[in-house]
């Protein structure tokens, strides 16, 4: 169950496994959807998902690139939520992007996150040589991009404060630092209700990531979400410890949840390698069978 950092399976004769957790320039990634699809082919994955934070603005570009490259693609979003003061990321796949419930949720979240990020920048700029415009200069797709801490980190790197984004996150951008403000987020229950209303499938991202969260979702909290329609858990992720992976697998077996894997790839924004953790084609098929919002791109041409 360990991640395979740096592995490049492209030399194998057949593509294998899906990477269901990838980010592009439409949130905090550094590469375009077309570059993501091209790299996925080189890494030998059977298919992948675009899951930018709190937006589906990159879907059209990703779908066009996937069709051109013959790469099967799930359209998705990683939605930031909270559950009794626990920060939770929820991967939503194949929902209807025009559904009014989910579009309103995204609109509220994006406006609140933008205000939160600007307030953080105002605080940081008193002590470090960056401005709000410096942060906006790091945004690749204008108003369609979900702006957040990664763009602040990139501005700090550009200003010479840090050598890379990871060091910025360990310093000024740290969630335990004096400049941090919590991300304004809907509850997990609101997210689950919205995605289900839009016909999508919901998987909790990296639920065992102790380095991200000092407090994780409890078994009881996950069980409550299962009763509301939760579909799966992202077990194979580099931030889930081996002990947490065992716990999550036991919960998935108890409640018949889908078990997924993903790289949480961000291009040059993180060391994560596209395809380092994967989801079986059988599980992908079950995700597609459950969704009634939209259909995947290029499936089942694998």
Helices and strands as residue ranges (DSSP letters): G 9-11, E 18-22, H 33-43, E 47-53, H 59-69, E 72-83, E 86-93, H 100-124, H 132-136, G 142-144, H 149-158, H 165-170, E 186-187, H 188-197, E 201-204, H 219-227, E 232-236, H 242-255, E 258-261, G 267-269, H 281-290
